[in-house]
Each structure stands twice: as structure tokens, then as C-alpha cells.
Amino acid sequence: MELRQKIKRMAMEMGAAYFGIADLEQAKSGATTPYEGKLISRYQTAISIGFPLLKDIVDAIGDTDDLFALSNYRYHVYEVVNPRINDITLSVAGAIIQAGYQALAVPASHTVDAPNLTGLFSHKMAANLAGLGWIGKNCLMITPDRGPRVRWGTVLTDFVDQAGTPYTGKGCGGCDLCVSSCPAGAFTGRSFDQHEPRKVRMDAHKCLQYIWQERKQKVGIEACGLCVQVCPFGHKSKAMG
């Protein structure tokens, strides 16, 4: 079986709903972190894998007073979905290595640069370059059918295959519901531009401060998720979004 078909089938059988390949040459002119730049110089390709969140779990956190729903949402994302994504990317990376290529599975939601609140490599950048959606005003990856209700994993590799192209749809358009709904006031409302750093669109420290001070310390739950819940694109899905 062709390697691309093999790893895509593997990912889908393990629960992924999105699979795409990104040519990292497209990322070299963008606003990347120094370590991302190092990885881009080593690997030619990023394989993007998306795992959907359960619709009912995300819908329930629209009631910000429902602490049980918020606790369940956090558990679903960080204790159930993220480990599943890591299992998928590790399996995909293993299959690529077995075929004779290099591969690095990027951990899901793992901060490696605490002062700047960044990870090893941007899953959103990989998914965007693979053509799976766009980066919205909430700095999340937005898919046309599930909005931001998808968690992402990435495998970096020197295996080269036909890559997707960055999404060219209208994106968020004039919608700024996530911006106005953010209790931390973390978003500026500026649309994504790959040549600009994240800070022109979002103050990540405001988001983290709200989660720790207003949520963790006051109600005991380190989670928010309103920018995921309110997005109109996320309400399109009937089963998982």
C-alpha cells in the first residue's frame, strides 16, 4: 500500500476526522518561532491530523455557570482527546520511519517556551498550510464544517507527497463573536496574516491569567473554551463539532 494511503487510513481508523499534508517551504516566509524555523529547515513536510470534539460537551460550556460542564470539557480535551492524538501521531510517525524516512511526532498542547507560551511547532500552521481550514480571529484553526471544535496533531517528516494548498475561502469575514465574547479581552479582532506574530491578534498571557485567576483560583477549574463554543462554524455540525 502506498505510504500516504497507509498512514491516512491508520489515522482515520484511530478516530481522526482530518488528514492533510503541508509543504513547509510555504512556512519559511511566515512569522515562525526560532525553533520552528530550525525544524522547518530539517523537515520538508508536515502531516496534519485533526480529531473532533464531541458536540454536546462543547455546547454545554455556553452556560458559564455550569461548572460540571466546564470540568467535563477540560477532561474531554486534555485527558481524552489530546492523548488520543498523541497515540495517532506516534503511530503515523512510526510507520513513516519504518518506511525509511525521518519523522517527529509533535506533542499535542505541550508548551516548550513558557515565557512566550508557544509549543514545539504550530499545529494550526500545519493544518492551515495543508488546506484544512483557516486561522480565525480567535487564533484557533477553523474548519468549514466543525469550526474550531477540532484538536490537532502534527508529524514532521522528510517524506514528500502531494501537499495541499492554504485555504482560500472567505474565512471569518465580518464575524467577531469570539472577540466580543472573550471574558479576558484577549483578542484584538485582527484577521490572520502569516507574516505577523500571534501577539498582534491575541494576548496569550491575558487568556492564561483569566484561566488561572478567574477560573482555577475562584471556581477550581482551569478552563474556559468560550472562543470554541461561540463560533458559528462550530454550530454547523450535527454530531461532532
C-alpha positions as CSV (number, residue, x, y, z in Angstrom):
1,M,0.0,0.0,0.0
2,E,1.3,3.5,-0.8
3,L,2.6,5.2,2.3
4,R,0.3,8.1,2.1
5,Q,-2.7,5.9,1.9
6,K,-1.4,3.7,4.7
7,I,-0.9,6.5,7.2
8,K,-4.1,8.2,6.3
9,R,-6.0,5.0,6.8
10,M,-4.2,4.4,10.1
11,A,-5.1,7.9,11.4
12,M,-8.8,7.6,10.4
13,E,-9.2,4.2,11.9
14,M,-7.9,5.6,15.2
15,G,-10.6,8.3,15.2
16,A,-9.1,11.2,13.2
17,A,-11.5,13.2,11.0
18,Y,-9.0,15.3,9.2
19,F,-5.8,14.4,7.4
20,G,-3.6,16.7,5.3
21,I,-0.1,17.2,4.0
22,A,1.6,20.6,4.1
23,D,4.7,21.7,2.2
24,L,6.8,23.5,4.8
25,E,8.5,25.6,2.1
26,Q,5.4,27.8,2.4
27,A,6.2,28.4,6.0
28,K,9.7,29.8,5.5
29,S,8.5,33.3,4.8
30,G,6.0,33.4,7.7
31,A,6.2,34.5,11.3
32,T,7.6,31.4,12.9
33,T,9.4,31.0,16.2
34,P,13.2,30.3,16.1
35,Y,12.7,26.7,16.9
36,E,10.0,26.3,14.3
37,G,12.5,27.7,11.8
38,K,15.0,25.1,12.9
39,L,12.5,22.3,12.4
40,I,11.4,23.7,9.0
41,S,15.0,23.6,7.8
42,R,15.2,19.9,8.7
43,Y,11.8,18.6,7.6
44,Q,10.2,19.3,4.3
45,T,6.7,18.1,5.2
46,A,4.1,18.4,8.0
47,I,1.3,15.9,8.2
48,S,-1.7,17.4,9.9
49,I,-4.2,15.3,11.8
50,G,-7.5,16.6,13.3
51,F,-9.6,14.9,16.0
52,P,-13.1,16.3,16.6
53,L,-14.5,17.2,19.9
54,L,-17.9,15.9,20.9
55,K,-20.6,18.5,20.1
56,D,-22.7,18.1,23.3
57,I,-19.7,18.6,25.5
58,V,-18.7,21.8,23.8
59,D,-22.3,23.1,23.6
60,A,-22.7,22.7,27.3
61,I,-19.9,25.2,28.2
62,G,-22.0,28.0,26.8
63,D,-23.5,28.2,30.3
64,T,-20.5,29.6,32.1
65,D,-22.2,28.9,35.5
66,D,-22.3,25.2,34.8
67,L,-19.1,24.1,36.5
68,F,-19.8,20.5,35.9
69,A,-20.0,21.0,32.2
70,L,-16.7,23.1,32.2
71,S,-14.9,20.4,34.2
72,N,-16.2,17.8,31.8
73,Y,-15.0,19.8,28.8
74,R,-11.5,20.2,30.2
75,Y,-11.3,16.5,31.0
76,H,-12.5,15.6,27.4
77,V,-9.9,17.9,25.8
78,Y,-6.9,17.3,27.9
79,E,-7.3,13.8,29.3
80,V,-9.2,12.0,26.5
81,V,-8.6,13.7,23.1
82,N,-5.1,15.0,23.4
83,P,-3.7,11.6,24.5
84,R,-5.6,10.0,21.6
85,I,-4.0,12.5,19.2
86,N,-0.6,11.7,20.6
87,D,-1.3,8.0,20.0
88,I,-2.2,8.7,16.4
89,T,0.8,10.9,15.6
90,L,3.2,8.4,17.3
91,S,1.7,5.6,15.2
92,V,1.9,7.6,12.0
93,A,5.5,8.6,12.7
94,G,6.4,5.0,13.4
95,A,5.0,3.9,10.1
96,I,6.9,6.6,8.3
97,I,10.2,5.7,10.0
98,Q,9.6,2.0,9.2
99,A,9.3,3.0,5.5
100,G,12.8,4.6,5.7
101,Y,12.1,8.2,6.3
102,Q,12.6,10.6,9.3
103,A,9.6,11.6,11.3
104,L,8.9,13.6,14.5
105,A,5.6,13.5,16.3
106,V,4.8,16.9,17.8
107,P,3.1,16.6,21.2
108,A,-0.5,17.9,21.4
109,S,-0.9,21.1,23.6
110,H,2.6,21.0,25.1
111,T,4.3,24.3,25.9
112,V,8.1,24.3,25.5
113,D,8.6,28.1,25.7
114,A,6.8,29.2,28.9
115,P,7.6,32.9,28.7
116,N,6.1,33.1,25.2
117,L,3.5,30.4,25.7
118,T,4.4,28.5,22.5
119,G,4.8,24.9,21.7
120,L,7.4,22.9,19.7
121,F,5.7,23.5,16.4
122,S,2.4,25.2,15.4
123,H,-0.3,22.6,14.8
124,K,-2.5,25.4,13.4
125,M,0.1,26.4,10.9
126,A,0.5,22.9,9.6
127,A,-3.3,22.4,9.3
128,N,-3.7,25.8,7.5
129,L,-0.9,25.1,5.1
130,A,-2.4,21.6,4.4
131,G,-5.6,23.3,3.3
132,L,-7.8,22.0,6.1
133,G,-9.2,25.4,7.2
134,W,-8.1,28.9,8.2
135,I,-6.7,30.5,11.4
136,G,-9.5,32.6,12.8
137,K,-9.7,35.8,14.8
138,N,-9.7,33.6,18.0
139,C,-6.2,32.3,16.8
140,L,-7.7,28.9,16.5
141,M,-7.8,26.6,13.5
142,I,-11.3,26.9,11.9
143,T,-12.7,24.2,9.7
144,P,-15.6,24.9,7.4
145,D,-17.7,22.1,8.8
146,R,-16.8,22.0,12.5
147,G,-15.3,25.4,13.2
148,P,-12.7,25.3,16.0
149,R,-14.2,22.2,17.6
150,V,-11.2,20.1,16.5
151,R,-7.9,19.3,18.2
152,W,-4.8,19.0,16.1
153,G,-1.6,16.9,15.9
154,T,1.4,17.1,13.6
155,V,4.0,14.8,12.3
156,L,7.1,16.4,10.8
157,T,8.9,14.3,8.2
158,D,11.2,14.3,5.1
159,F,8.6,12.1,3.4
160,V,7.4,14.2,0.5
161,D,4.0,13.7,-1.2
162,Q,1.4,15.9,-2.9
163,A,0.7,18.7,-0.5
164,G,-2.5,20.7,0.0
165,T,-2.7,24.4,-0.5
166,P,-3.6,27.0,2.1
167,Y,-7.4,27.6,2.5
168,T,-8.6,30.4,0.3
169,G,-12.3,30.7,1.4
170,K,-13.7,33.9,2.9
171,G,-12.7,32.8,6.4
172,C,-14.3,34.6,9.4
173,G,-15.4,37.6,7.3
174,G,-17.1,40.2,9.4
175,C,-17.8,37.9,12.3
176,D,-16.1,38.8,15.6
177,L,-18.3,36.9,18.0
178,C,-15.3,35.2,19.6
179,V,-13.6,38.6,20.1
180,S,-16.7,40.2,21.9
181,S,-17.4,37.0,23.9
182,C,-13.9,36.6,25.3
183,P,-14.1,37.3,29.1
184,A,-10.3,38.0,29.2
185,G,-10.4,40.5,26.3
186,A,-7.5,38.6,24.8
187,F,-8.3,39.1,21.1
188,T,-7.8,42.2,19.0
189,G,-10.1,41.3,16.2
190,R,-7.4,41.4,13.6
191,S,-7.6,38.7,10.9
192,F,-4.8,36.2,10.4
193,D,-1.7,37.2,8.4
194,Q,1.1,34.6,8.2
195,H,3.7,37.3,8.2
196,E,2.6,38.7,11.6
197,P,3.3,37.3,15.0
198,R,0.4,36.0,17.2
199,K,0.6,38.9,19.6
200,V,-1.0,41.3,17.0
201,R,-4.1,39.1,17.2
202,M,-4.0,37.8,20.7
203,D,-2.5,38.5,24.1
204,A,-2.0,34.9,25.2
205,H,-1.0,36.0,28.7
206,K,-4.4,37.6,29.3
207,C,-6.0,34.3,28.3
208,L,-3.8,32.3,30.7
209,Q,-4.2,34.9,33.5
210,Y,-8.0,34.6,33.2
211,I,-8.0,30.8,33.3
212,W,-5.7,30.8,36.4
213,Q,-7.2,33.7,38.4
214,E,-10.8,33.8,37.4
215,R,-11.4,30.1,36.8
216,K,-8.8,28.0,38.6
217,Q,-8.4,30.0,41.8
218,K,-12.1,31.2,42.1
219,V,-14.1,28.2,40.9
220,G,-11.4,25.4,40.9
221,I,-11.5,24.7,37.1
222,E,-8.6,25.6,34.8
223,A,-10.6,26.0,31.6
224,C,-12.7,28.4,29.6
225,G,-13.4,27.5,26.0
226,L,-15.9,30.2,25.0
227,C,-14.0,31.0,21.9
228,V,-14.5,27.4,20.8
229,Q,-18.2,27.3,21.8
230,V,-19.5,30.5,20.3
231,C,-18.0,30.2,16.8
232,P,-20.9,29.9,14.3
233,F,-19.0,27.5,12.1
234,G,-18.9,25.1,15.1
235,H,-22.7,25.0,15.3
236,K,-23.0,23.5,11.8
237,S,-22.0,20.0,12.9
238,K,-24.9,17.7,14.0
239,A,-22.8,15.1,15.7
240,M,-19.3,16.2,16.5
241,G,-18.1,19.8,16.2
